[in-house]
Amino acid sequence: MAITLKHLSVHGPGVLTAKVVFDGHRTLIRGPSDTGKSHIWKCIWYLLGGTGTLEWFPELQGYDLLELGFLHDEHEYLVRKAMSGGAARVLVRRDDLSIPDGTPNPLEDINQDLGDLLVSLSGAAGKLVLRNRSEKGPLTGDDLRHWALLSQPRMISEDATKGKGHGSDKHVSSYSLFLSGLDDSAVELYKTSSEKDQAKGRLAAAQAELARLQGVIPADTDRASAVAALAKVDERLDMFATQLQARSSVLKELRQQISAQGDALTTATTKLASATSMRERFTLLDLKYASDLARLGATDEGIAFFQALVETPCPLCGTPVEQHVDPGNLKPRAPTKYRDAIAAEVEKIRALRRGLQPSLAQEQTRLATATADVQRLTSSLKALEEQEKAVLRSASLEFDSDPRDLAESHTRFSSLIDAFDETIRLTGEIARLKDATKQKQTTLVRNVGQHGDDVGMIARQMLNDWGFTSIQSVYVDPKACDLVIDGRRRLSYGAGKRGLFLSAMTIALMQHALTNGHPHLGVVVLDSPLKAYAQKEAPDTDREIPTATVNASFYAWLSRFQGPGQIVVLENEPVDAVTARALNAIEFTDDYTRGRQGFYPPRPMIAPAPRPSDESDYGDLA
């Protein structure tokens, strides 16, 4: 759960690459001022997600790209960022760093925010820290940088270690996370100003509604009396419903009978109409038969009269009758044939008329029966309808209360009871909202347990190794995120000791976190931890240990450091040759004629060119 810095390089077209390579455990970059040491610290800050842009100075001319390489487990990461600003490009070799023939594996782009990546690599993914007492959020890259990268001004600052501004509270939270391994997931948040304002608005609305309800409720009425009145109304309504149900049963039976009688009357009326129609048809047919018989009788009489006449010539012309008519019609047999035909037709009609009489009699019987049925059913239907009217009249006489009045009373008493209940609810809600608007502020005390003492022990041993052998007691004040040394707060010491003590705490916090599996970036970068202590002119009365002793002890301790974690020290103070070799220190000489002048290779346009014999000193920077 830590990264290890590998290298820092700066690139540009047509210029030599500026590069430093970091040891896996400790790196010392030493040299006088203005050789690029603090610039290296700023580049690391910048490439680990720091905001802003780098200050320009002449040596930067021609350079446009920064690159920071670091390792995590078996993976190599490269962070590239333009010196002018913008987003960082992050690449990774996800497999082994190289294939068997030694060729590096290809780099792949990572589509992830740099800060989120660093939080994940440090083991803090999913951890929540307080940004303030009203807000939680995930750990950020800023928290990692704050407790891992110490600038020269911050070394001697008299400000609290958490810093200033809106991010100071979350720095305290992240410090506690690194120290104890516990985040702030379980911490209850205060109400925000917005939430309090919303609670005040709801409180005002609840109070207004309560006042309205209290105005609706009569002064001489309580809930118990309203419940009793509602019970009486319900009782009357139940009685009304029971009686109405009984009435409904009787009416239902009557109406079923009325329906049946109505259907029967309809059927009888249909039969009556059918019988009447058939009788009228048969009567009309009988009259037709009588008319036909009369007609045929008259015809027969006419023919008989014709037969009785004597043949007489035409009185006008005297022509015999045979010359005027068909002689065949004058033969004696012709009229007789006509009369026989008429007699046969008469007999047939009489037979039909005789056959019609039974049918006519049957229809008369049907008509009489249907007429009697219609009269009977009509009378029965009228009797049933009178019974229905009587039942309905009796229902209106039996109830002494109007059902509509009962329904209105039920609604009124129910609303009154609801008003009483809502009043009780609003009273409780108002009490709750009042508490919400004046939430009690409590001090947050994080229980770091033994962890603070453990970090203090590591820091005390470290300070003893650095020459402060008189220090007997060191522990962590978790609220201040700082050390208390022999009963004194760190900030009460002079500038030199403040810087060294802060360096010791930062390193001890890293070692403790990595040893116990707590989240941490895994690297500490210190800019000039010894410089302030070594400045004799500084108003510091706490410098009882000689500067040379502290410098030598610090460098000796650094040369023995093997982790856990990685330390990068950028320092002005000189180191003896033996310790420098043990540290494999990177020396900046600020001299183009001797060794490595500084972080950036020299160029003729800004400084004298190095001597040919010195060119090899910069060959490893390309």
Buried (B, 14 or more C-beta within 10 A) or exposed (E): BBBBBBEBBBBBEEBBBBBBBBBEBBBBBBBEEEBBBBBBBBBBBBBBBBEEEBEEEEBBEBBEBBBBBBBBEEBBBBBBBEBEEEEBBBBBBEEEEEEEEEEEBEBEEBEEBBBBBBBBBBBBEEBBBBBBBBEBEBBBBBBBBBBBBBBBEBBBBEEBBBBEEEBBBBBBBBBBBBBBBBBBEEBEEBBEEEBBEBBBEBBEEBBEBBEEBEEEBEEEBEBEEBEEBBEEBBEBBEEBEEEBEEBBEBBEEBBEBBEEBBEBBEBBBEBBEBBBEBBEEBBEBBEBBEEBBEBBEEBBEBBEEEEEEEEEEEEEEEEEEEEEEEEEEEEEEBBEEBBEEBEEBBEEBEEBBEEBEEBBEBBBEBBEBBBEBBEBBBEBBEEBBEBBEEBEEEBEEEBEEEEEEBEEBBEBBBEBBEBBEBBEEBEEBBEBBBEBBEBEEEEBEBEBEEBBEBBBBBBBBBBBBBBBEEBEEBBBBBBBBBBBBEEBEBBEBBBBBBBBBBBBBBBBBBBBBBEBEBBBBBBBBBBBBBBBBBBEEBEBEBBEBEBEEBBBBBBBBBBEBEBBBBBBBBBBBBBEEEBBEBBEBBBBBBBBEEEBBBBBBBBEEEBEEBEEEBEEBBEEBE
